[in-house]
Amino acid sequence: MRVNLYAKCIHKDWGYDHDQEKCKELNDNEFYKVESVDMGQSHTSIRLIGYHLSYNSVNFDFYELTTEGQYLPFDIYSSAEFNPYIRRNKRRSDNG
């Protein structure tokens, strides 16, 4: 993961009941380091460092931690690093 990705669980009442239940253990104002993002066509789950559960991404806002120590909003869904449905190479040259 090239992006220094963090998540904040601020939408605790979104998602299914089991998603909401898992979020109860997380603090509202804490930034959690993201270990992995598993993006599918209709569901995205994330894993946080230090937590054994996977979480529904709908419960979180995402941030990139800069080298200056600032948390900047980050859209994982528009990033080719996290979204496998975005082509990494916008255009391939036809050489033959």
Buried (B, 14 or more C-beta within 10 A) or exposed (E): EEBBBBBBBEBBEEBEEEBBEBBEEBEEEEBBEBBEBEBEEEEBBBBBEEBEEBBBBEBBBBBBBEEEEEBEEBEBEEBEEBBEEEEEEEEEEEEE
